[in-house]
Amino acid sequence: MNATEDDIKAHLPSDLPEISIIDKFHFESVYQKHILPSNQETYQLIAKVLVTGNPGFWKPKNKPNNHWSNWESGNL
């Protein structure tokens, strides 16, 4: 489930430019203490896109796994 355009507009300033929309990404649990967000490709790429303002830097190598069917509880 993704945020709707109305949801986005309700929570972000209207003058904030849209850089990119990321619907698919590789997720690793932050509950695994040995896997810091700063070491994860997803967060590194998001940071690069935000700092540069260039969505062209979003070129993940890891396969997306954020769909609910990939969650352990999504297969119950």
C-alpha positions, 0 to 999 in steps of 0.5 A: 500500500502506497501513500496517495497524492492527497496523503503526501500533500497533507504531510509535506510543504507544498513548495517542496519539490518532488525528487523521486518516488521509490516504491520498490526497494531492498529492506533489511530489518533495523532490529538486526543490530549488526546491520546498521542503516548506514551500511545498507544500500537503500539508505546510502542511495536515498541519501545520495539522491537527497543530497544531490537532488539527482534521482539518477543516483537511484540505481540499486543492485539489491533485489527489491524485497519490500512487498508484503509477500516477502515478509515472514508474517505475510505468508501466514 
